[in-house]
Amino acid sequence: MDKDHLEILLEDIRGKFDLVLEGHDTLRQEIRDTREDLCEKINLVDFKVETLNKKIDGVDANLNQKINSVEENLNRKIDGVESRLSNEIRATNQKIESVRDSLDQKIESVRESLDQKIESVEARLSEKIDAVAADLAAHRADTEGHRTGYRISESRD
């Protein structure tokens, strides 16, 4: 090969090498541009995620506040109902105790009245029994006094 031919080949190789280098620079620039675009997009996504996190934290705090408020309100209402129920139970127990005392008094009054009536009836019956016994004794004495004149005989058939 001669020198001219070799120079032509070298120049051709150099041209092709320059094309490769130029393509490499172009690719490097495209990679850099893509990286910058990607970084911008990542930063935008990070910003959006951070914004969403703040909103979520705000909603969470708001919900916790509302839940606590509802819980406190329900606890107050439950305490009020419990207090009223306790008062009603106390009042009902007092009424029951009052009715029980009243019934005890009425029962005792009826018992005393019945005891008096029973004693009165016993006294009257005792007097009547004593009178019947006296009449019977008088009748017997009268019958025994007449015995000499009357005889009861049994028939012997």
Secondary structure, DSSP 8 states (H G I E B T S, - for coil): --HHHHHHHHHHHHHHHHHHHHHHHHHHHHHHHHHHHHHHHHHHHHHHHHHHHHHHHHHHHHHHHHHHHHHHHHHHHHHHHHHHHHHHHHHHHHHHHHHHHHHHHHHHHHHHHHHHHHHHHHHHHHHHHHHHHHHHHHHHHHHHHTTTT--------
